[in-house]
Every structure is written in C-alpha cells, then in structure tokens.
Amino acid sequence: MKINLFFKRSVLLVIIIFGFNFVSCAKANKEVKDEKKSVQEVSSEAPVKATESKGPQAIDFSLEMTDGKMFRLFENLDKPILVNYWATWCPPCVREFPDLEEMYAKYKDRMNFIAVNSGENKNTIESFMNKHKYKIPVAMDSSSSVGRMYQISGIPTTFIVATDGSMVYGHVGMMTNAQMTQAIEDALK
C-alpha cells in the first residue's frame, strides 16, 4: 500500500514538473526598491511615430545587443517589431527558437525582430546562438529590468509592436510556427 501511494505521488510530481516546463518557464516577479536608472529602464520620450493607437502603448527601452550595439525599441518602429523574451535555460524557449529563427528569415524585410534574453550573460547567449547558428538579433536584459517593466511573469513571452508604438499582439508561453505566422501576418495587414 505504501509503495503504491509513493508510486502515485512520484508519477504525479513528474507530470506536474514536465507539464510546467512544457507550457512555460515562469519567473517570480520581484519588487525592486530604489533601482538605479540604467540604459535598460523605461524612456520618458514619446514614441517615434504618434498616430492613432491600435492597442496599449508599448514602453520604450534600450538594451545592449550581443554585437555590442545599442537597441532602442522606439528607434526600430520603421516596421512592426516582434519582441520575444526568452532564456537559454527555459525548455519551451529553446524549443520555440527554431520557429522564431524561421520567422526572422522569412519576414525580416517586412518586420523587425529582437530576441530579448532574460538575465543571462553574453557568453551564455553567444554560446547558444553559435551552437545553433541562429541569426536573429539578441538584446541582453541582464538585470531583467525590461521583464519587470513589462511585468513578464512567464517565458517565453512574445509581443508585436506596430509602427505607431501600440502593442497589437501578445502571447505568454511557447508559440507554434502556425501561431507565429498568423500573428505576424495579422500585424502586417
């Protein structure tokens, strides 16, 4: 009887852990007190293009990219932009990345893309990118300040910002190729 109960509990625990990793990698939101201003914080400047919004306004941010250049969201609104918030330690993020890379290759002439890495260092990110030969641009949110600013509680998280700075799409959790294609096509209409 004890063995049967132990077996049932063990199986249930494995299912819960596997299910959690399969659906999303959640991160606890921590309140940060007196966080110093950095290049990773919200900008108080208005969006580059001010037109009638389709949805809530995105919050501008600036981050260093793995190539050493600076990325600023509102400076990249010449086309809609897909932002994917991810980490190399997150199994759904890793499984989603080939589709994200495919979307980048297919749509980069019509849409901007940025993969914002959550809390990892440049060596870890570059090792992952080089191992898989990914080309999508990556910004480093080493202190996770952008994640907190956008109140991201689970990764991967993907959102699309229109050229007017409005958020036209958002998804928490791993996306399929079909979901990404549909979201991009809808944003490009």
WOZIUR-V592132 format. One record per run of one state. SS is the DSSP state (a for helix, b for strand, c for the rest). FROM is the first residue (numbers start at 1). LEN is the number of residues. Records with the same first field share a line. If there is no record, write none. Layout:
BEGIN
SS=FROM-LEN  FROM-LEN
END
This chain:
BEGIN
c=1-1  24-1  27-30  58-4  66-4  77-4  87-4  108-4  119-3  133-5  142-3  150-4  156-1  162-4  173-4  189-1
a=2-22  73-4  91-17  122-11  145-5  177-12
b=25-2  57-1  62-4  70-3  81-6  112-7  138-4  154-2  157-5  166-7
END
